[in-house]
Each structure stands twice: as structure tokens, then as C-alpha cells.
Amino acid sequence: MRILAAGLVVSASALLTSAQEPTRITSASNVRLRASPADNAAVVATLPLGTDLFRLDDGAESEAWTRVRTISGQDGWLPSRLTRSFTATRRLDVIEAIVKERVARTGDGFAARAELVDLIERAQKETQDPEVAGRFALYWVRAITVALKAVPSQRGKQPPCSDWLAARADEVVYSDICAFWTIRSNYLWRLHDEHARSSSADELAWAAVLNGLPGECEGFIPCHLSRLNRLEGEYLRRSALGKHVDEAVARVANVTSWIAKPGFFNPATDCGELVQSLDPLRAALATTRADGLQSVLGQLDRWRAACR
């Protein structure tokens, strides 16, 4: 009889939990779920950022602590300040507020930044709204950028970095020459295309420019022009009226001014590689009216004339 009664109690509890919806979410990383509402109480579990929680309204709530249950069924107490309450209709609003706060934080280690990326990825799957999806795509770019900067040395060969990076092999790449992790350029342009109709499209395109490319050109002019065409040139082709047009042209002007030296380009051997990038880059630049444009075009035309 006792076994049967215990089974009935557990079943009733499970049914109650499954019928409810989570109403709270952790707003910090590495949150300790404790056995009682005290800082020195035993730790029941450690919860990552964005963990959904059922609030257990048993009349024992205090201002500083909240009793909750995780989806996996663990009960315990959390500091109220480390959670946010939400309703079903405001869930993404609350998550977005948490994400915006966490993206702006400085000083977090890799684990905390990785938890933020994971939360954003889960939130992206919950929306069908193009505007919301575009904003979360931009949050993702900013969050994963700082997470990659926080990967320790040795290329993240040890867990948890190695597992986290391996799961994102299609999204990130390691630059041996520069010794850092970065987002793959083609992935960023694809992300821009997915959200091209959202108001975040221009910032996503500019993020692809700022992300850069792995490797170095070491002053070789055709290589530098190739990189400019793949980044600033691509931005101008996709966002001809974007708010970063002047910045894009200025970045091209800066590079073309310091590489315009003898010895870094041989017309007898390098023209084929040079014009492959120079012509589409010039065409992209010519669609703008940015300050200093004529100087940049003049330099490109001088290199092009050497290849006629």
C-alpha cells in the first residue's frame, strides 16, 4: 500500500508540473539552486543562464528568495534577483531584455558568454516574427564574437571549449596565422540574407565587415583588394544605402593608401589576380557618393591601367 501511495503522489506531482508552464527564468549564469533559502544551504544544482523554472507557490516565498522547480524536477531555492518572471505572451520580451543586458556586460569568462550564445540560439527557435528574428540574429553575432575572444589559448582543445567549438564547426573558424577564432565570413553573409527584410539587415552586413577574414596579405596588393572586395565591397553591393557606406569607403581608402608602394605588385605576373577583385570592388564603390571616393577610384584606376 505504501508503494502504491508513493507512486500515486509522484504521478500527481508529475501531472501537475506537466500541466503548468514555466513562469520564471534564470537571468544570470552559474546560478546555485539551494535546498533552503540561505546562502550557506546545500547546493541542489547549478543552473545556466536562461533556465526555465516553475515557481512553487507554497506560501513560503520571501522577498529575497523564490522556491522553484526545474523542468527536470529538481526543487530548491534561488535568490529572487537572479530570476525574472514572465507570462506566456511576454516570454521573448523578457529573454530579449536579459540578452541585451548580458551582451553589454564586460569581464565575463568563456562559460558565461557561451551560456548567453546558447540562450540566444534557443530563443531564435521560438519566434516567427521577422523583426524579432533579425534582432536575435544580431545579438547572436555580438555574443558569439565576444565568446570566441574568451576562448583560452591552445585553440580551445580542452572541454568545455572544444565541445562548444566542435558543435559550431560550420559557423566558426580558427586562424592559424593570427591565432584567434572568428565567425566564418560566408556564414555571416548567409545570416544577413536570411534576415534581409528586417531592420537589422544593415547591421548584420556591417558585422560581416568588422568580423574580417582569417589570414594575412603581408602587403601583396591583389590579396588586399580581394579582402576589400569580399568585405567592404560586398557590404556596398548588399547595402548600397546603408548607414555604414561612408565608413566602408573610408576603410577601403585607408588600405589602398598604405599598400600603394612599389614592390608589392608586379603587372607581369599579378594582373590576373588583381583585376578579378579590383573590377567588382570599383563597381561597388562607384555606386556611392562618399567623401574621398575619387581618390580611392583614382588609385584603383592606376593599378588597373598597369594591366591593360
N, C-alpha and C positions, 0 to 999 in steps of 0.2 A: 504493500500500500504506500509506503514512504517513497519507494522508487517511482511509482506511478504518479504520486502527487508532485514530486520534484519535476518529473517530466512535463506535467501539465503547467507548472509555474514557468518553466523555461520556454515552453511553446507559446504561452500567453505573452511573455515578455518579447519574444521574437516577433510575434504578430503585431504587437503594439509598435515596436520600432519600425517594422517594415511599412506600417500604415502611416507613419509620420514622415515629415520632410525635415531635413536639416534646417535649423534656424540660426546657426552661428557658424563662424569660420575663423580659423586662427589668422591673425594679422601680423605675426612675427614668425621667424624661423626658430627651429630647435626649442619648441615650447614644451615644457615638462608638465605632464598630466600627473597630478599627485593624489594620494589616497585620501587626504583630508585637506581642508582649506588652511594650510600653513606652509611657510617657505621651507621648513625642515621636515615635512612629511615625506613618506616614501614615494619614489617616482614609479608610477604605474607604466608610463610610456612616454616617449619623446615624439612630438608631432611636428611635421614640417609645415611650412607656410602654406596656407590655403586648405587646411584640413577641414572638411565638413563635420559639423557636430550637431547632435541632438541636445537641446537644453532640457535637463531634468528638473522640472518644477515640483520640488518636493517640500517647498516651504522653508528650506534651509539656506536659500540664497542670501548672500551678503553683498554689500556694495563693492567690496574688493575681490570677491571670489565668485565663480559660477560653476555649478556642478553640471557636467556634460557626459555624453556617451558618444564614442566614435562609431562610425558605420560598422566597424568590425566587432563592436560590442563591448569595448573597454570603458568602464565607468571611472570617473575621477573628477578632480577639481582643477580649475585653471584660474590664473589671475584675470579678472574681467577685462583689464586694459589690453590684454593680448588677444582678444577676440572682437569680432564685430557681429552684430545681429543683422539679419536680413529677412525679407519676405520673398516669396517665390517671384514676384514681379520686379523686385529690386536687386536680385542676386548679382547680376552682372554689373550694376551700378556700384555696388559695394566692393566687388572684386576690382573694378577699374580704379576706384579710389585708393585701394590698398596698393595696386600695381604702380600707380603714379607716385605715391609716396616712396615706395621701395626703389623704383628706378632712380629717383633723385638722391637717394642715400649715397654716402661715400664711406669708405672704410670697411665695408663688408668683405668677408672672405669668400672663397670659392663656393663652399657649401651653401651659404645663404643666397648667393647670386644664382646658383644652379636651381635652387628651390623656386626662385622668382621666375626663371625661364619656364620651369615645369608648370607653374600655376598659370602663366600666360597661355601656354600651349593647351592646357585643359579648357581654359575659358574660350579660346578660339573655336573650339568644337561645339560650344553651346549657343552660338549666335548665327542667325541667318541674315542679320541686318548688315548691308554692305558698309555702311559708315562705321558701325561698331567694329566689324571685322578689320577694316582698314586701320583703325586706331590701334587695335590689339596687335596687328602686324608690325606697326611702327614701334610699339612697346617691346615686342619680341626682339627686333633688331637692336634696340638700345640695350636691352637686358642681356642678350647673349654676347654683345660686344664687350661689356664690362666683365661678364663671366669668363670669357676667353682670356682677358687680360689678367685675371686672377688665377689662371691655371699655373701651378708651380712649375719649377724647372724640370728638366728631364722629359719634356714633351708630354707630361701627364701620363707617364707609363704606369703609374700605380693607381689602384682603385682609391676613391670613387671616380677620380678624374678620367681614368682610362675607359671605364664603362660608359660614362656620360658622353665622352667624345666619340666612342665607337658607335653609339646609338644615333649620332648625328653626322655620320661619315659623308652623307650626301649634302650636308649643309656647311660644314667647316673643313678647313684645310690647314696644314702646318707648313710654314715657310722655312725651309732649312737655312737659307741664306740670312734671313732677318731674325730667325729664331723666335717666332711667335705664331700663335693660332689666329686665324681670321675667318670670316664668313666667305664662302665661295661666291665669287662675283656673279656667276651665271644664276646662282640660287637667288640672289638679291634682285636681279632683273626679272626673274620669273615671279618673284613675290610682288614686285611692282606691277607687273602685267595682271596678276590676279586681282589687284585692288586698284586698277587704273581708273575706275569710275568713282572712287571715294576721294574725299578731300585730303586724304593722307598720301595720295599718289605722288605728289611733287616731293614731299619729304622722304618718301621711300626711295625715289630715284636719286635724290641727293645723298642719301645714306649710302647708296651703292658707290657713289663717287668717293665719299670720305672713307669708306671701308678700304679702298685701294685694291692692289693686286700683290700677290706674293712675288718675291724675286727682286733683282736689281738690274738696271741697264748700264751702269758704270759709264755714263756719258755717250753711249752709242746712240746717235740721233734717230735712226729708224726704230729702235726699240722704244725710245721715249715717245715718239709720235704714235706708235702702236698703243701704248698705255693711255696716252691722252685721248686717242680716238675711242678706245674701249670704255673710258670712264667719262671725262668731260664731254667728249663728242656724243656719246650715247645719251647722256643727260639732255643735251641740247636737241637731239632728234626726238626724244620722248616728251620733253617738257620745254618746248620752244618758247612758251610764255611763262615759264616757271619763275619763281621769285629768286632763284639762285643763278640766273643766267649771267648776270654781271660777275658773280664770283667764279663761275665756271670759266668765263673768258679770261678773267684775271689770272686764274691758275694756269691756263694754257700760256698766257703771256709770260708768266714767271719762269716756266720751264723752258720755253723757246728762247728766252733771253740769255739764260746761263749756259745752254748747250750749244749756242751759236758760235762755236770756236773751231778753228781748223784742226784737222787730225781725227775728228770723231765721225767723219762721213767721207766715203770715197765714192764719187759718182761712177767710177768704172766698175765697181762691184756691188754697190749697195742700193742702186736706184730701184730695182725691182721691189725690194722690201720696203723702201721708203715711200714710194707712191701708193702702195697698197693701203697705207694708213693715212698718208697726207691728204689725198684727194677727198675721201669721205669726211675727214676732220675739217678741212677747209670749207666744204659744202655746209656742214653743220654750223660752223662759226658764221658763215655769210648770211645766215637767216636771222642774225641778231643785230642789234644796234648798240652794243655795249661800248663803254668808254675804252679807248685804246685798241679797238678792233683792227683799225687799219694798220697799225704797227705789227700786230700778230700776222695778219694776212700777208703783209709785205715780206716778213721773214719766211713764211711758208712758200711764197712765190719765188723767192730767191733760191731756195733748195729745189723747188720744182723745175726752175729754169735750167739748173745744172744737169737735169736728167732728160732734157728734150732731145 
